[in-house]
Amino acid sequence: MSPMYTYGLPEYFWLILFGSIAGIFAIGYLSYEGMRMMLKLEKKPYFSYNHMNNLHKRIDWSLRGVFVAAVFGYWLLFLGLRVMDQPTINLHHLFFGYAIAVTALQTVMEWKYAEEKKAWILTASQLSMLLIIVSVLFATDFFGMLPPLRD
């Protein structure tokens, strides 16, 4: 039997990583479907994103532009120019912040303009689930898979 090479990672790293990801997706899917059935909402196609109106479209595209500028600025300051060795904001903070901002925008627009008046409740529950997951991931340094960023 040949030894398993882990390249500095814990022995069960991949099992823990894929188990955590599968668990998060399973909880998210089951809570989404349960809420959708309780609220008696139509099932939307996966990976679809429809704007409620032109205002929603303009704000959404503005958020995307700000996000792209923030990622480019991050790359320029921290990776290109090497301003700091250890940046206080990491790239995953930007990605999670963008996801939270877009979901919050979707919730507000559904609350104000959607034809199905209960649709915003489902989106708000998704937003709260996202906030809980992000908070847990940051508080536990991604379940101990990242080195702590605090002193």
Steps between C-alpha positions, in 0.01 A plus 500: 500500500648834397497797737253779430664831425308791654742782414473665840121474528328310780430136419124538455506851350317417176237292678431784743498760220259314270286389795469859621412627152245222446346563842467874438341442160262235638384726784456791258307292246272338757423830674431671165264226382327482838442876510385502138241231570383668821454832320342327195731670250575389147827321438752717316750349256846455648763765430240748377518862603224734390494868575174638639520824299748746346591649839599155626701439183689831533580449869606139438736598219638781716574247776674278246712792383596591855588136567720474190672829592553373857653173378724688257600746774571209734717336239682823425565599863570169668623269225651734243657777707553300821381785722457265797624150575178398677195691372221560749235428236538179304348419166241266651369794708425683174324197347282440806424871532389510136279192544337652808445837327341341191273277711395797716422702186295210362308477829412870504396503135280191544342658808413815308434386142443122471172356376520216754481695825657221712808455280702749704460282811674213322782726383532652849532151647773423245676822601484409868632150423784657301582737786506213750722284278742787427516591870574141600763463227681819601472431873648151462758598234318281249470212749869524582613459139655848480774631723358753748529859381491640853805548725 
